[in-house]
Amino acid sequence: MKTKKRKILFLGETYRADAITWMKGLQEFGDFEILTWELKTSSAGFFNRWSRIMEYCKALINIKKLINENQPDMVIAERTTSYGFLAALSGVKPFAIAQQGITDLWPENSILFPVKKLIQHYAFQKATLIHAWGTVMTFSMKKAQVDMNKVMVLPKGIDLNLFKKNAKPEIKGIHAIVTRSLLPEYRHSTILKAFAMLNEKGIDFKLTIVGDGTQCQPLKELAKKLNIEHQVEFTGRIPNGKLPELLQQANFYISMPITEGVSASLFEAMAAECYPIVTDVLGNQSWITHRENGQLVAVDDKEMLARELLWALENKEYREQVIIKNRKFVEEKANYAINMKLIADRYHELITNYKVN
């Protein structure tokens, strides 16, 4: 039965791939009209951060004006410590918030940590629905004494129409790809140093680094210093539509963050039949078991990363079995068409319940 068209106000950064997937899925599988609002000031740099805080303090006035003009049926927001708090103050019910990592209380040494903790507690308490994109996110929620009856544990998934199961070209040696933002916490420098070690051993490789960020120029300089700049391609920021093609050309996926929530990048790589080597952190342990469907490497351990790359290269038959297994896993557990339909249906149910009451 066709449901009545509803309006949803999304609070969050609309350029982010995760946000795009979330909104697109709600339009496609819930027939929702999506309105958006986001902070305009960049968070890069000391003075920008304080300007962003000042903008945040005035945000509620602008959000309430937008709500009065458009009368959305529901508000959704990413990050429990920022946009999620604004959703809680917006006055709209129902509203859903999404935790983005294993915890949104990050970094722990921030002078704003105590304030963030209070803000998050309020958002959790007032939320109608809380998204945990994976089980790993529920641990911090339980610690924060969240009402787990309000928590929906389900990844958004990835669009398998974009990441189709195609015959991969024969790739000799290592053609690795990294698709994480060029920020310090993703430790691209560790990856470059590991590949420099392979280069010293005479191992032929190509490394494609996708994306942009504050570390772009320093990483390019490091690649040159390590004498591997001719084997490393920095693509810069690319349209989302080009990513499947780049993944299709690679046979290894590398990701070395110091912390991880639920990585859509990992799902995309698994769907594109890239063999995953990722950091041994809680978020990745949820999906990867060492030398069963990928490999786990200690944070900042370039020597171990180099060794594990060599081991994987030498065990081709094992890798071929893994990529088949991983593709099947994504189709069953991280299929955007299935998961976003479940999420969209839940939103319609919440809105209907509030309209009735």
Disulfide bonds with the S-S distance in Angstrom:
none
